[in-house]
Amino acid sequence: MSMKRNGNSVTKKIVGIAACIIVATMCLSCFAACGENTIASEEVDVDLSVLNSTMVYAKVYDIVTNPTAYLDKTIKAKGSYDT
C-alpha cells in the first residue's frame, strides 16, 4: 500500500509542476507583447491601422496610383512588412 501512496504523491507533484509551467507560459506570452504599440512623437498623415480591409485596399491602391500625393507623408500600418 505504501507504494501506491508514493505513486499518487509523485503523480500529484508532476501534475502540479506541469500546471505551474503552463500558467507561467501563459503569463509570459501575455506580457511579451507589452510595449509593442509605441507611437513615435511625429504626426501620422495616413493611418491604415484603423481602417477596415476594404478601405485599406482602396487607400493602398490610391498610394500606388498617385504616389506624388503621398511624398513626405507618414503612413502608419500594423502588421508584418518587409523593407
matplotlib code that plots the C-alpha trace (Angstrom):
import matplotlib.pyplot as plt

x = [0.0, 2.8, 3.9, 0.5, 0.6, 4.1, 3.0, 0.0, 2.1, 4.6, 1.7, 0.3, 3.7, 4.1, 0.7, 1.4, 4.7, 3.0, 0.2, 2.8, 4.7, 1.5, 0.4, 3.9, 4.0, 0.6, 1.7, 4.9, 3.0, 0.7, 3.5, 5.6, 3.5, 3.9, 5.4, 4.8, 2.5, 4.9, 3.9, 6.6, 6.3, 5.8, 2.3, 0.8, -0.7, -2.3, -3.3, -4.1, -4.3, -7.7, -9.3, -11.2, -9.9, -11.9, -10.7, -7.1, -7.2, -8.7, -6.1, -3.1, -4.5, -4.6, -1.0, 0.2, -1.6, -1.0, 2.4, 3.2, 0.3, 2.0, 5.5, 6.9, 3.8, 4.0, 1.9, 1.1, 0.3, 0.1, 1.4, 4.3, 6.2, 9.5, 11.8]
y = [0.0, 2.4, 2.1, 3.2, 6.3, 7.1, 6.8, 9.1, 11.7, 11.6, 11.9, 14.9, 16.6, 16.1, 17.4, 20.4, 21.2, 20.8, 23.2, 25.7, 25.6, 26.1, 29.0, 30.6, 30.2, 31.8, 34.7, 35.2, 35.2, 37.8, 40.1, 39.5, 42.0, 44.8, 48.0, 46.9, 49.8, 52.6, 55.6, 57.9, 61.6, 62.6, 63.1, 60.4, 61.6, 58.4, 55.8, 52.4, 50.6, 52.0, 51.2, 48.1, 45.8, 47.4, 50.9, 49.8, 48.3, 51.5, 53.7, 51.5, 51.5, 55.3, 55.4, 53.1, 55.0, 58.5, 58.3, 62.0, 62.9, 60.9, 62.2, 63.3, 61.8, 59.5, 56.3, 54.1, 50.4, 47.5, 44.0, 42.3, 44.1, 43.9, 46.8]
z = [0.0, 0.7, -3.0, -4.1, -1.9, -3.1, -6.7, -6.1, -4.5, -7.4, -9.9, -7.9, -7.9, -11.7, -12.4, -10.1, -11.8, -15.3, -14.2, -12.9, -16.2, -18.2, -16.1, -16.3, -20.1, -20.4, -18.3, -20.2, -23.5, -22.2, -21.1, -24.2, -26.2, -23.7, -25.1, -28.7, -29.6, -29.0, -31.1, -32.4, -31.5, -35.1, -36.5, -38.8, -42.1, -43.2, -40.6, -42.2, -38.9, -38.1, -41.5, -42.4, -45.1, -48.0, -47.1, -46.7, -50.2, -51.6, -49.8, -50.9, -54.4, -54.2, -52.9, -55.7, -58.5, -57.1, -55.3, -55.6, -53.3, -50.6, -50.8, -47.4, -45.7, -42.7, -43.2, -40.2, -40.7, -38.4, -39.2, -40.9, -43.7, -45.5, -46.1]

ax = plt.figure().add_subplot(projection="3d")
ax.plot(x, y, z, "-o")
ax.set_aspect("equal")
plt.show()
